[in-house]
Amino acid sequence: MQLNGDRIGRTVLLMLLAGAVLWIALNRGQFDMESLESWVSDTGSLGPLIYMLIAIVATVLLVPATIFTLAGGALFGPLLGTVYTLLGASTGAALAFLIARYIASDWIARKSHGRFKQLIEGVEAEGWRFIAFVRLVPIFPFFLLNYALGMTRVRFVPYITATFICSIPGVGAFTYLGYVGREALGGGEALVQKSLIALGLFVMMVYLPRFARRLHDKGKL
């Protein structure tokens, strides 16, 4: 079961990377990098706020986080893109958690048909450590996990803290990929070096779930 989970995680990450590269290649002619940079410049301080609002709404509406994470890297670069995406996605995750706990718990319980039983049992037994584990190991999609964890008895602060911290590796990696994609479209400098860094981050994301699983099995996570 563990090996199958690792294979699934690696396969999903590889498919996301391949899909992102293919999408960029197919839509290259539709992008005007000067217009993109001009939009970011013209919106000023509103640009990041608009982006974070989109990330919040997308997270609540179950839109895969990879989409706006790549966009964040393309719009704001690797550092600010990571910060804005983390803030937006974490706020969206907090709202989804609260919706599941206080507003839509009965509806979610009916629709899930007991699919979250293992998750609930894990959280009840291990608390925030299990949340950190499932955030690092792609057992459940990020956007679905937000609602599922709202069905547990975990407290809000440990939930959002573990969510924020354990989302950093994935958000950072895909934000950088979006940044490299923008540089490739705009003919940026040092593309080979940047592409190698992106490849290294991807390799890290492939093996991070396996490392997290080993720590969890040893009781260290």
Number of C-alpha atoms within 10 A of each C-alpha: 6 10 9 9 16 20 14 14 21 21 13 14 17 16 12 15 17 12 12 19 14 12 11 18 13 10 10 15 9 8 13 12 16 9 10 14 13 12 13 15 12 11 12 11 10 12 16 21 14 13 19 25 19 17 28 23 18 19 26 22 13 18 16 14 19 18 16 25 29 28 21 30 28 23 23 21 20 22 14 15 29 25 19 21 30 22 17 26 30 23 21 25 30 24 19 27 25 19 17 22 19 11 12 15 18 12 10 17 15 9 10 11 9 11 11 17 13 10 20 20 13 17 18 14 11 13 18 22 19 21 25 22 19 23 24 24 23 18 16 15 14 23 20 17 22 28 24 24 24 26 24 20 12 17 12 13 11 15 22 19 15 17 24 20 14 18 19 15 16 21 26 22 25 30 32 28 30 30 26 24 26 23 19 19 17 14 11 12 10 10 14 11 10 19 17 11 16 21 15 13 18 21 15 15 21 20 15 18 22 20 14 19 21 14 13 15 10 9 10 10 16
